[in-house]
């Protein structure tokens, strides 16, 4: 007996329609935002996001938690630490 259309995929306790994509949730870690899964005719395929290598000594993951990027040339490397220190000082008063 043949199915009337493309089959859905089961991942964990959830079902996904053909051509649907999602970020898997893996207990106890939660949603894996750097991995994308998709359903193709009843088969689940997953792939980690590919990232180009960062061409600097101290890359940051501020804009994209999955891939490291180099800081902008005009941004001082310790700018975030200064903001954090100022907030901590304000709370201690």
C-alpha atoms as an extended CHARMM CRD file, in Angstrom:
* protein
*
        93  EXT
         1         1  UNK       CA              0.0000000000        0.0000000000        0.0000000000  PROA      1               0.0000000000
         2         2  UNK       CA              1.4240000000        3.4010000000       -1.0220000000  PROA      2               0.0000000000
         3         3  UNK       CA              1.0190000000        6.6840000000        0.8330000000  PROA      3               0.0000000000
         4         4  UNK       CA             -1.0010000000        9.4630000000       -0.7980000000  PROA      4               0.0000000000
         5         5  UNK       CA              1.7820000000       12.0460000000       -0.4040000000  PROA      5               0.0000000000
         6         6  UNK       CA              5.1910000000       12.6840000000        1.1210000000  PROA      6               0.0000000000
         7         7  UNK       CA              5.6560000000       11.2000000000        4.5630000000  PROA      7               0.0000000000
         8         8  UNK       CA              6.2090000000       13.2090000000        7.7450000000  PROA      8               0.0000000000
         9         9  UNK       CA              9.2170000000       12.7670000000       10.0330000000  PROA      9               0.0000000000
        10        10  UNK       CA              9.3190000000       11.9930000000       13.7130000000  PROA      10              0.0000000000
        11        11  UNK       CA             12.0740000000       13.5740000000       15.8080000000  PROA      11              0.0000000000
        12        12  UNK       CA             11.8820000000       12.9100000000       19.5250000000  PROA      12              0.0000000000
        13        13  UNK       CA              8.2240000000       13.2020000000       20.4840000000  PROA      13              0.0000000000
        14        14  UNK       CA              7.2520000000       15.5770000000       17.6530000000  PROA      14              0.0000000000
        15        15  UNK       CA              6.1770000000       15.0570000000       14.0670000000  PROA      15              0.0000000000
        16        16  UNK       CA              7.3150000000       17.3740000000       11.2680000000  PROA      16              0.0000000000
        17        17  UNK       CA              5.7870000000       17.7340000000        7.8110000000  PROA      17              0.0000000000
        18        18  UNK       CA              7.7160000000       17.0480000000        4.6190000000  PROA      18              0.0000000000
        19        19  UNK       CA             10.0630000000       19.9920000000        3.8260000000  PROA      19              0.0000000000
        20        20  UNK       CA              9.6250000000       21.4540000000        7.3270000000  PROA      20              0.0000000000
        21        21  UNK       CA             12.8130000000       22.5690000000        9.1290000000  PROA      21              0.0000000000
        22        22  UNK       CA             13.5360000000       23.0820000000       12.8360000000  PROA      22              0.0000000000
        23        23  UNK       CA             16.2510000000       23.4610000000       15.4450000000  PROA      23              0.0000000000
        24        24  UNK       CA             16.2710000000       20.2550000000       17.4880000000  PROA      24              0.0000000000
        25        25  UNK       CA             15.7340000000       20.2900000000       21.2200000000  PROA      25              0.0000000000
        26        26  UNK       CA             17.9920000000       17.8700000000       23.0510000000  PROA      26              0.0000000000
        27        27  UNK       CA             17.4590000000       17.3270000000       26.7900000000  PROA      27              0.0000000000
        28        28  UNK       CA             19.1360000000       18.4540000000       29.0280000000  PROA      28              0.0000000000
        29        29  UNK       CA             20.7620000000       21.0450000000       26.7140000000  PROA      29              0.0000000000
        30        30  UNK       CA             17.5890000000       22.5420000000       25.2030000000  PROA      30              0.0000000000
        31        31  UNK       CA             17.2750000000       23.9810000000       21.7100000000  PROA      31              0.0000000000
        32        32  UNK       CA             20.3850000000       23.5030000000       19.5690000000  PROA      32              0.0000000000
        33        33  UNK       CA             20.3320000000       26.7720000000       17.5880000000  PROA      33              0.0000000000
        34        34  UNK       CA             23.5060000000       25.9480000000       15.6530000000  PROA      34              0.0000000000
        35        35  UNK       CA             21.9660000000       22.7580000000       14.2060000000  PROA      35              0.0000000000
        36        36  UNK       CA             19.2100000000       22.7130000000       11.6050000000  PROA      36              0.0000000000
        37        37  UNK       CA             17.1060000000       19.6370000000       10.8660000000  PROA      37              0.0000000000
        38        38  UNK       CA             14.6500000000       19.1350000000        8.0280000000  PROA      38              0.0000000000
        39        39  UNK       CA             12.2490000000       16.4640000000        6.8470000000  PROA      39              0.0000000000
        40        40  UNK       CA             12.6010000000       14.9140000000        3.3770000000  PROA      40              0.0000000000
        41        41  UNK       CA             10.0330000000       12.2540000000        2.4570000000  PROA      41              0.0000000000
        42        42  UNK       CA              9.9370000000       10.6960000000        5.9060000000  PROA      42              0.0000000000
        43        43  UNK       CA             13.6910000000       10.9510000000        6.5940000000  PROA      43              0.0000000000
        44        44  UNK       CA             15.1700000000       13.4350000000        9.0600000000  PROA      44              0.0000000000
        45        45  UNK       CA             18.4050000000       15.1560000000        8.0640000000  PROA      45              0.0000000000
        46        46  UNK       CA             20.3940000000       17.4020000000       10.4240000000  PROA      46              0.0000000000
        47        47  UNK       CA             23.4400000000       19.5610000000        9.8750000000  PROA      47              0.0000000000
        48        48  UNK       CA             25.5230000000       21.8610000000       12.0630000000  PROA      48              0.0000000000
        49        49  UNK       CA             25.8200000000       25.4120000000       10.7370000000  PROA      49              0.0000000000
        50        50  UNK       CA             29.0730000000       25.7470000000        8.8110000000  PROA      50              0.0000000000
        51        51  UNK       CA             31.1960000000       28.7240000000        9.7750000000  PROA      51              0.0000000000
        52        52  UNK       CA             34.0890000000       30.2790000000        7.8880000000  PROA      52              0.0000000000
        53        53  UNK       CA             37.3090000000       30.4460000000        9.9040000000  PROA      53              0.0000000000
        54        54  UNK       CA             37.8710000000       33.7620000000       11.6900000000  PROA      54              0.0000000000
        55        55  UNK       CA             40.9690000000       35.5560000000       10.4050000000  PROA      55              0.0000000000
        56        56  UNK       CA             41.8720000000       37.3540000000       13.6430000000  PROA      56              0.0000000000
        57        57  UNK       CA             43.5240000000       36.5970000000       16.9680000000  PROA      57              0.0000000000
        58        58  UNK       CA             40.4800000000       37.1370000000       19.2230000000  PROA      58              0.0000000000
        59        59  UNK       CA             37.1490000000       36.5080000000       17.4550000000  PROA      59              0.0000000000
        60        60  UNK       CA             33.8080000000       37.2240000000       19.1340000000  PROA      60              0.0000000000
        61        61  UNK       CA             30.4130000000       35.4600000000       18.9550000000  PROA      61              0.0000000000
        62        62  UNK       CA             28.3090000000       38.4860000000       19.9000000000  PROA      62              0.0000000000
        63        63  UNK       CA             26.2180000000       38.7360000000       16.6910000000  PROA      63              0.0000000000
        64        64  UNK       CA             26.0250000000       35.0040000000       15.9600000000  PROA      64              0.0000000000
        65        65  UNK       CA             26.4490000000       32.4960000000       18.8100000000  PROA      65              0.0000000000
        66        66  UNK       CA             27.2370000000       29.7240000000       16.3150000000  PROA      66              0.0000000000
        67        67  UNK       CA             30.0600000000       31.3980000000       14.3880000000  PROA      67              0.0000000000
        68        68  UNK       CA             32.9640000000       33.5130000000       15.5780000000  PROA      68              0.0000000000
        69        69  UNK       CA             33.6530000000       36.8000000000       13.7830000000  PROA      69              0.0000000000
        70        70  UNK       CA             36.3670000000       39.3970000000       14.0710000000  PROA      70              0.0000000000
        71        71  UNK       CA             35.5690000000       42.6180000000       15.9090000000  PROA      71              0.0000000000
        72        72  UNK       CA             35.1240000000       45.8180000000       13.9230000000  PROA      72              0.0000000000
        73        73  UNK       CA             38.3390000000       47.8110000000       13.7060000000  PROA      73              0.0000000000
        74        74  UNK       CA             36.7870000000       50.8680000000       15.3920000000  PROA      74              0.0000000000
        75        75  UNK       CA             35.3880000000       48.9340000000       18.3900000000  PROA      75              0.0000000000
        76        76  UNK       CA             37.7060000000       48.8160000000       21.3960000000  PROA      76              0.0000000000
        77        77  UNK       CA             38.2180000000       45.2170000000       22.5940000000  PROA      77              0.0000000000
        78        78  UNK       CA             37.3500000000       46.0120000000       26.2130000000  PROA      78              0.0000000000
        79        79  UNK       CA             34.2080000000       48.1160000000       25.5900000000  PROA      79              0.0000000000
        80        80  UNK       CA             31.8450000000       45.4690000000       26.9570000000  PROA      80              0.0000000000
        81        81  UNK       CA             33.8970000000       45.0250000000       30.1200000000  PROA      81              0.0000000000
        82        82  UNK       CA             33.7950000000       48.7910000000       30.8130000000  PROA      82              0.0000000000
        83        83  UNK       CA             29.9870000000       48.8410000000       30.5080000000  PROA      83              0.0000000000
        84        84  UNK       CA             29.7350000000       45.8270000000       32.8300000000  PROA      84              0.0000000000
        85        85  UNK       CA             32.0660000000       47.4340000000       35.4110000000  PROA      85              0.0000000000
        86        86  UNK       CA             30.0430000000       50.6710000000       35.3650000000  PROA      86              0.0000000000
        87        87  UNK       CA             26.8110000000       48.7450000000       35.9940000000  PROA      87              0.0000000000
        88        88  UNK       CA             28.3780000000       46.7630000000       38.8380000000  PROA      88              0.0000000000
        89        89  UNK       CA             29.6480000000       49.9940000000       40.4060000000  PROA      89              0.0000000000
        90        90  UNK       CA             26.1910000000       51.5960000000       40.1480000000  PROA      90              0.0000000000
        91        91  UNK       CA             24.5850000000       48.6190000000       41.9050000000  PROA      91              0.0000000000
        92        92  UNK       CA             27.1120000000       48.6710000000       44.7400000000  PROA      92              0.0000000000
        93        93  UNK       CA             26.3170000000       52.2860000000       45.7200000000  PROA      93              0.0000000000
